[in-house]
Amino acid sequence: MADTFWQDRLVATEALIAAYEDAVTALVAGQIQSYELDTGQGKQKVTKLDVAKLQDQIDSLYNRRATLYARVNGGGVVQGRPAW
């Protein structure tokens, strides 16, 4: 059950990464001035002025993805002890 939860969160995070990256690509590479970003929870209009904020969000989502990936694949806990 817990594995399914973390796997579902990982898939949702990857979908958000794709949505944000599509928005940045469209704004930077295209001739458009605004883009409707659909996060699956709602839609928002973003513009070229929002690209830096979108990139920060992408970086945050990649960090979240790494954490979720570690939890799904059993690498979530590391214990350290003193050598003495």
Secondary structure, DSSP 4 states (H G I P E B T S, - for coil): -HHHHHHHHHHHHHHHHHHHHHHHHHHHHSS-SEEEEE-SS-EEEEEGGGHHHHHHHHHHHHHHHHHHHHHHTT-S--------
